Amino acid sequence: MKFKHPLTIGIIWGVVIGLGLSLAHNVWAEKNTASALPLDDLRTFTDVYARIKQDYVTDVEDSDLLKNAIRGMLSGLDPHSSYLDEEQFRELQIGTSGEFGGLGIEVGMENGFVKVIAPIDDTPADRAGVKAGDLIIMLDDKSVKGLTLEEAVKLMRGKKGTNIDLTIVREGVDAPLVISLTRDVIRVRSVRNRVLEPGYGYIRISNFQSKTTRSLLDALESLKKKNDGDLKGLVLDLRNNPGGVLTGAVGVSDVFLKDNKLIVYTEGRVEDSELKYNSSTGDTLKGAPLVVLINQGSASASEIVAGAMQDHERATVIGTKSFGKGSVQTILPLNDNTALKLTTARYYTPLGRSIQSEGIVPDILLKVEGAPEEEKSALSIISEADLDGHLENENKQTPVKREPKSVVMIPKQDKDDATDYALDEALKVLKGMTGTQQASI
């Protein structure tokens, strides 16, 4: 199965101002000698355009034809590049502002249906039991088949207090499920914390926002106060975290690394896309043991954090292989109302690993006991490599693939079993590390 057009996986914002016709002309003039204008292809395009205008069964607006042509041009590049018209641009801004009316799920399209990438913590969808990997086939009495992702999202969003029925197909369940949800104001609180045991803290980051680093520091202070001093160890949970702003990932990594350690770097075709980010604030945990939990729903910014912790041997990464989104998207406003979301760079971990289509391989791989397939990992869902038209991995610096240091079997979870076996394993590993000096190279 091919998975298309994820809506909100790991959107990394960038703003390019003043892209006028004069700049476009200059860029074309510089590259004109290297690339001739494809006249034959342009003639074909204008011929198709004229035939549609003349012979199509109904009249089509010129603006609609041109917008569709632009969308088709971008959709052929990779799953994350797209044209945002006025409504889509507004929806994107709403979706990344941290507050909107809706259900609380990250979604994408697969075979014409809406697929759940991950429910957002403490939202109507999360509380109702919507799960990563669920396939939504009906919204109330309307079939999803034939809708675009944007159209489906528009139907799912709405005013607080209004209701919607989702008809869901779930792997392992014979009949479709109908889940009734009441829309709410979705305030994406990116950081939560609690004490696991005296001296051992737990912090979950559900997505990366501009304020995530500050929220993380506040959470650490809260845990220290609850424990009457420094922590013996910490579990950082990045499971089902689809990503977010790059600065959030850099800031979170900075909290746990010594000064002047490379966190991530990006490379692209243009000079502005080549950036390096280093730590500067010092290790707030003072070298205390750290475990990072990931799964296949951990994408983009989550993989930046996990990769930096792994490369600097600052943390033990536990779970399943991550999503594998190692590309950077830049939002390029075209005018006041529309924009281009364009893949402009790849990002690399400190040791030069490209995560694109590969993902972060955990140090301790979790697998489910009694799974039908011996190699089936826990909580396995879709990945970047399943996306139609995904960028290939061009990892030339580290040709040898990283393998897990160990494999741990966890119990198969029954429907009514609320035990978090992955977290239990993380705490067990963390307690075993207590008293050992962590290297933060």
URLIN-V394742 format. One record per residue. N is the residue number from 1. OMEGA is omega in whole degrees, 0 to 359 (NA if undefined). NEAR is the number of other ideal C-beta (glycine too) atoms within 10 Angstrom. D_CENTER is the distance of its C-alpha to the mean C-alpha in whole Angstrom. Layout:
[[N,OMEGA,NEAR,D_CENTER] [N,OMEGA,NEAR,D_CENTER]]
This chain:
[[1,178,9,20] [2,185,13,17] [3,190,21,14] [4,167,17,14] [5,173,18,12] [6,187,25,9] [7,191,22,9] [8,179,20,7] [9,170,24,3] [10,178,30,3] [11,179,24,7] [12,189,26,10] [13,169,16,13] [14,181,16,16] [15,175,9,19] [16,186,15,22] [17,171,6,26] [18,177,7,29] [19,183,14,28] [20,180,8,31] [21,181,7,33] [22,179,9,35] [23,179,11,32] [24,179,10,31] [25,181,10,35] [26,179,11,35] [27,180,12,32] [28,181,11,34] [29,181,9,37] [30,185,9,36] [31,186,9,34] [32,182,10,37] [33,183,7,39] [34,185,6,36] [35,181,8,35] [36,179,7,37] [37,183,9,37] [38,188,10,36] [39,182,8,39] [40,180,8,39] [41,179,9,36] [42,176,10,36] [43,178,10,39] [44,180,11,38] [45,182,12,35] [46,177,10,38] [47,178,10,40] [48,180,12,37] [49,181,15,37] [50,180,10,40] [51,179,10,41] [52,181,12,38] [53,185,13,40] [54,194,7,43] [55,182,7,43] [56,189,10,40] [57,175,5,41] [58,179,4,40] [59,180,6,40] [60,179,13,36] [61,178,9,35] [62,182,9,35] [63,179,9,32] [64,179,9,30] [65,182,15,31] [66,177,11,30] [67,179,14,27] [68,178,13,26] [69,178,14,27] [70,179,16,25] [71,180,16,22] [72,178,10,23] [73,182,11,23] [74,182,18,20] [75,178,16,18] [76,181,9,20] [77,180,13,19] [78,186,18,15] [79,188,24,13] [80,177,25,11] [81,182,19,14] [82,174,23,16] [83,181,21,19] [84,175,23,19] [85,187,17,22] [86,182,12,24] [87,181,12,22] [88,178,21,19] [89,178,21,19] [90,178,12,20] [91,179,18,17] [92,179,20,14] [93,177,14,16] [94,184,15,17] [95,181,19,13] [96,180,18,12] [97,180,11,16] [98,179,16,15] [99,177,10,18] [100,178,18,18] [101,181,16,21] [102,188,23,19] [103,179,25,18] [104,177,24,15] [105,170,27,12] [106,187,26,9] [107,174,24,11] [108,180,22,11] [109,173,21,15] [110,179,20,16] [111,177,11,20] [112,178,13,21] [113,179,18,19] [114,178,26,16] [115,180,23,14] [116,174,23,12] [117,178,24,9] [118,170,30,10] [119,177,25,12] [120,184,24,12] [121,171,18,15] [122,176,15,18] [123,179,23,18] [124,180,23,20] [125,180,25,18] [126,182,18,17] [127,181,14,21] [128,177,15,22] [129,172,13,21] [130,187,24,18] [131,172,17,16] [132,181,20,13] [133,177,19,14] [134,179,25,17] [135,181,18,18] [136,184,21,19] [137,179,16,23] [138,172,18,25] [139,194,18,24] [140,180,10,27] [141,182,7,30] [142,178,13,28] [143,178,12,27] [144,181,20,23] [145,180,11,24] [146,177,8,25] [147,169,18,23] [148,178,13,20] [149,181,19,16] [150,178,17,18] [151,179,12,21] [152,179,19,19] [153,180,20,17] [154,178,14,20] [155,182,15,22] [156,176,20,20] [157,180,18,20] [158,184,15,23] [159,176,10,26] [160,178,12,26] [161,177,10,28] [162,188,12,28] [163,175,11,27] [164,176,18,26] [165,175,13,26] [166,172,25,23] [167,191,18,24] [168,169,21,22] [169,183,16,23] [170,180,17,22] [171,179,9,22] [172,178,7,25] [173,188,11,27] [174,185,5,30] [175,176,7,30] [176,178,14,27] [177,173,13,26] [178,182,10,27] [179,179,18,25] [180,183,10,26] [181,173,21,24] [182,182,13,25] [183,179,21,23] [184,172,19,23] [185,182,12,21] [186,174,23,18] [187,186,13,18] [188,176,19,14] [189,193,16,16] [190,185,23,13] [191,174,22,16] [192,180,15,19] [193,173,20,21] [194,177,12,24] [195,177,14,27] [196,175,18,27] [197,179,13,30] [198,179,9,33] [199,184,18,31] [200,183,22,28] [201,179,25,25] [202,175,22,21] [203,175,20,18] [204,173,21,15] [205,185,27,12] [206,172,26,10] [207,185,30,8] [208,178,31,9] [209,181,22,12] [210,182,15,15] [211,185,15,17] [212,181,22,15] [213,178,22,18] [214,179,13,21] [215,178,20,19] [216,179,23,19] [217,177,16,22] [218,179,13,24] [219,178,20,23] [220,177,21,24] [221,178,12,27] [222,179,15,27] [223,179,21,27] [224,179,15,30] [225,179,9,32] [226,181,13,32] [227,179,16,33] [228,177,8,35] [229,182,8,34] [230,180,13,32] [231,173,20,29] [232,180,18,30] [233,184,24,27] [234,169,25,23] [235,176,23,20] [236,186,25,17] [237,178,24,15] [238,180,31,11] [239,180,24,11] [240,175,27,8] [241,187,32,6] [242,177,26,3] [243,183,26,4] [244,186,29,7] [245,181,22,10] [246,181,23,11] [247,176,17,14] [248,179,26,13] [249,179,32,12] [250,181,22,15] [251,179,24,17] [252,178,28,16] [253,181,27,17] [254,182,23,20] [255,188,18,21] [256,183,29,22] [257,172,26,23] [258,183,17,26] [259,172,12,27] [260,173,8,27] [261,180,20,24] [262,180,19,22] [263,182,25,18] [264,170,25,16] [265,182,17,18] [266,178,20,17] [267,177,15,19] [268,184,17,20] [269,183,8,23] [270,185,9,24] [271,182,7,25] [272,182,12,23] [273,180,15,20] [274,185,12,21] [275,174,16,20] [276,180,12,21] [277,181,21,20] [278,177,16,22] [279,184,22,23] [280,188,13,25] [281,182,14,26] [282,183,14,27] [283,181,19,26] [284,179,18,26] [285,179,23,26] [286,176,10,29] [287,178,14,28] [288,183,20,28] [289,182,24,26] [290,174,22,22] [291,177,27,20] [292,178,29,16] [293,176,26,15] [294,169,30,12] [295,185,27,12] [296,173,27,10] [297,178,28,7] [298,188,33,6] [299,168,30,4] [300,182,31,5] [301,176,33,7] [302,181,30,7] [303,174,32,9] [304,180,28,11] [305,181,31,12] [306,180,29,13] [307,179,28,15] [308,179,28,17] [309,182,28,18] [310,182,24,19] [311,179,20,20] [312,180,23,23] [313,180,12,23] [314,183,23,23] [315,169,26,21] [316,181,22,21] [317,185,27,18] [318,175,26,18] [319,178,29,17] [320,181,28,15] [321,184,19,14] [322,190,30,10] [323,177,34,8] [324,177,25,9] [325,182,31,7] [326,180,31,10] [327,182,26,10] [328,176,24,11] [329,178,23,11] [330,176,20,15] [331,182,19,16] [332,179,17,20] [333,178,16,22] [334,173,14,25] [335,183,9,27] [336,191,8,27] [337,184,12,25] [338,183,17,23] [339,176,23,20] [340,172,19,19] [341,191,20,15] [342,174,19,16] [343,187,18,14] [344,183,20,16] [345,167,22,16] [346,174,20,14] [347,184,27,14] [348,177,24,16] [349,182,24,16] [350,180,22,20] [351,175,14,22] [352,179,13,20] [353,170,23,18] [354,181,23,16] [355,185,28,13] [356,178,23,12] [357,180,21,13] [358,181,21,14] [359,175,25,12] [360,176,29,13] [361,183,20,16] [362,174,28,17] [363,176,21,21] [364,183,18,22] [365,178,20,21] [366,176,22,21] [367,185,18,23] [368,176,19,24] [369,176,10,28] [370,178,7,30] [371,182,14,27] [372,179,7,28] [373,184,9,27] [374,186,6,28] [375,182,7,24] [376,183,11,22] [377,182,18,20] [378,173,23,19] [379,183,19,16] [380,176,19,15] [381,182,21,13] [382,180,21,12] [383,179,21,10] [384,182,29,10] [385,177,15,13] [386,183,19,14] [387,180,24,13] [388,178,14,16] [389,181,14,17] [390,175,20,14] [391,176,19,15] [392,177,10,17] [393,179,18,17] [394,185,12,20] [395,183,19,20] [396,185,8,24] [397,181,10,24] [398,184,13,24] [399,180,6,25] [400,182,6,25] [401,178,9,22] [402,178,15,22] [403,177,9,23] [404,176,17,22] [405,178,12,25] [406,179,10,26] [407,180,12,25] [408,177,17,26] [409,176,15,26] [410,184,17,25] [411,173,13,27] [412,188,12,26] [413,175,14,25] [414,184,8,28] [415,184,7,27] [416,182,5,28] [417,182,10,27] [418,182,6,25] [419,176,11,25] [420,186,15,22] [421,178,18,23] [422,178,23,20] [423,177,18,21] [424,180,13,25] [425,179,20,24] [426,179,28,22] [427,179,18,25] [428,179,13,28] [429,181,19,27] [430,180,26,26] [431,177,16,30] [432,180,12,31] [433,184,18,30] [434,181,12,32] [435,175,9,35] [436,181,9,33] [437,179,8,32] [438,174,19,29] [439,176,10,29] [440,190,21,27] [441,NA,10,27]]
